[in-house]
Amino acid sequence: MIPAAAPDRASRMSQLLALAAGADAKADPLRPILASLLVGRSLGEGVLPATLGLLPSEFECMARTYFPGMDIHLADGDNQTIEELADLLTLLLGYRAGLRESEVWLARIVAWGCAGRDHLWQDLGLAHRAELSTLMQTAFPGLSALNTTDMKWKKFIYRQYCSTEGIYICPAPSCGECKDFNKCHGPEH
């Protein structure tokens, strides 16, 4: 079992190292991201439900495949939901690299993370935005390549979703002309 601990950097690193022990990152470069998601969830960070948004059978398969011998049970919390979950999942799956099963799991996890009110990396319980960028570049390279101006990931995913539905939420004809450009693009804190 992953012990609950104060959400400090040392505790997070200790738990992450325990999950990553014996890992073959070459087999799946997304494994460290899955470990970070589990650690973040165990520390009470983010908005993901106990199974990270995966179906119970998917969660068990992920735990057994990527973290064999670890007894992973996460306390259930307040589960948020969003109406467009299925649509976001479809969007993400449409851009998956098609190399590994973890991409399907991460599509579901990222879609669930969109239910939160913070930056997507925070709502997923990741340690920093770079982990989310690695996730997106590895699991959804086609979608990642479209984010040429470093738009915040949640805003970008919703913008892609809305454009497929014919909904345009930007008040300006292009982002470069919008007064909120700096809120949508660039570094996150």
C-alpha positions in Angstrom: 0.0 0.0 0.0 1.2 3.5 -0.7 1.2 5.3 2.6 -0.4 8.7 2.9 2.0 11.4 3.8 2.4 15.1 3.9 2.6 16.4 0.3 6.2 17.5 0.4 8.8 17.0 -2.2 10.9 14.5 -0.2 7.9 12.3 0.6 6.7 12.4 -3.1 10.2 11.5 -4.3 10.5 8.6 -1.8 7.1 7.2 -2.9 7.9 7.7 -6.6 11.2 5.9 -6.2 9.5 3.0 -4.4 7.0 2.6 -7.3 9.7 3.0 -9.9 12.1 0.4 -8.4 12.8 -2.3 -11.0 11.0 -0.3 -13.7 11.9 -0.7 -17.3 11.2 2.7 -18.6 12.3 1.6 -22.1 9.4 -0.8 -22.1 7.0 2.0 -21.6 8.2 5.6 -21.0 4.8 6.4 -19.6 5.3 4.2 -16.6 7.0 7.0 -14.5 4.0 9.2 -15.3 1.6 6.5 -14.0 3.7 6.2 -10.9 3.6 10.0 -10.4 -0.2 10.0 -10.8 -0.5 7.3 -8.1 1.8 9.1 -5.8 -0.1 12.4 -6.3 -3.4 10.6 -5.6 -2.0 8.9 -2.5 -1.0 12.4 -1.2 -4.5 13.7 -1.8 -3.4 15.9 -4.7 -5.7 16.5 -7.7 -9.3 15.5 -8.4 -8.9 12.0 -9.7 -11.1 9.3 -8.1 -9.5 6.2 -6.4 -9.0 4.4 -9.6 -7.6 7.5 -11.3 -10.7 7.5 -13.5 -10.0 4.1 -14.9 -12.5 1.3 -14.8 -11.8 -1.1 -11.9 -10.6 -3.8 -14.3 -8.3 -1.3 -16.1 -6.9 -0.1 -12.8 -6.2 -3.6 -11.7 -4.5 -4.4 -15.0 -2.4 -1.2 -14.8 -1.3 -2.0 -11.2 -0.5 -5.6 -12.0 1.3 -4.9 -15.2 3.3 -1.8 -14.2 3.7 -2.2 -10.4 3.7 -6.0 -9.8 4.0 -7.0 -6.1 2.8 -3.5 -4.9 -0.4 -3.4 -3.0 -2.0 -0.3 -4.4 -5.2 0.8 -2.7 -6.1 4.5 -2.8 -8.7 5.9 -0.5 -11.7 7.1 -2.4 -12.5 10.8 -2.3 -15.1 13.2 -3.7 -15.6 12.1 -7.3 -16.3 15.0 -9.7 -17.7 14.4 -13.1 -18.1 16.3 -16.3 -20.7 16.0 -19.0 -18.2 16.0 -21.8 -16.1 13.1 -20.3 -16.9 10.7 -23.2 -16.3 13.4 -25.8 -12.9 14.4 -24.3 -12.0 10.7 -24.1 -12.9 10.3 -27.8 -10.8 13.4 -28.7 -7.7 12.1 -26.8 -8.0 8.6 -28.2 -8.1 10.0 -31.7 -4.7 11.4 -31.1 -3.0 8.5 -29.3 0.3 7.3 -30.5 -1.0 3.7 -30.8 2.1 2.1 -29.3 0.9 0.9 -25.9 -2.2 0.2 -23.8 -1.1 2.9 -21.3 -2.2 5.5 -23.8 -5.8 4.4 -23.5 -5.6 4.5 -19.7 -4.0 8.0 -19.8 -6.7 9.2 -22.2 -9.3 8.3 -19.6 -7.2 9.8 -16.7 -6.6 13.1 -18.5 -10.3 13.4 -19.5 -11.2 12.9 -15.8 -8.6 15.4 -14.8 -10.4 18.0 -16.8 -13.1 18.0 -14.1 -10.9 20.1 -11.8 -10.6 23.8 -11.5 -6.8 24.2 -11.4 -4.2 23.6 -14.1 -4.5 20.2 -15.6 -1.2 19.0 -14.1 -2.4 20.0 -10.7 -5.8 18.4 -11.2 -4.1 15.1 -12.2 -1.9 15.3 -9.1 1.3 15.4 -11.0 4.4 17.1 -9.5 4.8 19.7 -12.2 3.7 20.7 -15.7 6.7 19.1 -17.4 5.3 15.7 -16.4 2.1 16.5 -18.2 4.0 17.8 -21.3 5.9 14.5 -21.3 2.6 12.6 -21.0 1.0 14.5 -23.9 4.1 14.3 -26.2 4.4 10.6 -25.6 0.8 9.4 -25.5 -0.8 11.9 -27.8 2.0 13.2 -30.1 -0.4 14.5 -32.8 -2.3 16.6 -30.3 0.8 17.8 -28.6 2.2 18.9 -32.0 -0.8 21.2 -32.5 0.0 23.1 -29.3 2.6 25.3 -31.0 2.2 28.3 -28.6 2.5 26.4 -25.3 -1.2 26.9 -24.4 -2.2 25.6 -21.0 -3.1 22.0 -21.6 -6.6 22.0 -20.2 -7.5 25.1 -22.2 -5.9 23.6 -25.3 -7.8 20.3 -25.0 -11.1 22.2 -24.5 -10.3 24.4 -27.4 -9.7 21.3 -29.6 -12.9 19.8 -28.3 -14.9 22.9 -28.9 -13.6 23.4 -32.4 -14.7 19.9 -33.3 -18.2 20.8 -32.1 -18.1 24.1 -33.9 -18.0 26.2 -30.7 -15.4 29.0 -30.6 -14.9 30.4 -27.2 -12.1 32.8 -27.9 -13.4 36.4 -28.0 -10.8 37.5 -30.6 -10.4 36.1 -34.2 -7.0 34.8 -33.2 -5.2 34.1 -29.9 -2.5 36.7 -30.8 -5.2 39.4 -30.7 -6.9 38.3 -27.5 -6.4 40.3 -24.3 -6.2 37.1 -22.3 -3.3 35.6 -24.4 -0.9 35.6 -21.4 -3.4 33.7 -19.3 -3.7 30.9 -21.8 -0.2 30.6 -23.1 3.2 30.2 -21.4 4.5 29.0 -18.0 2.1 27.8 -15.3 2.7 28.4 -11.6 
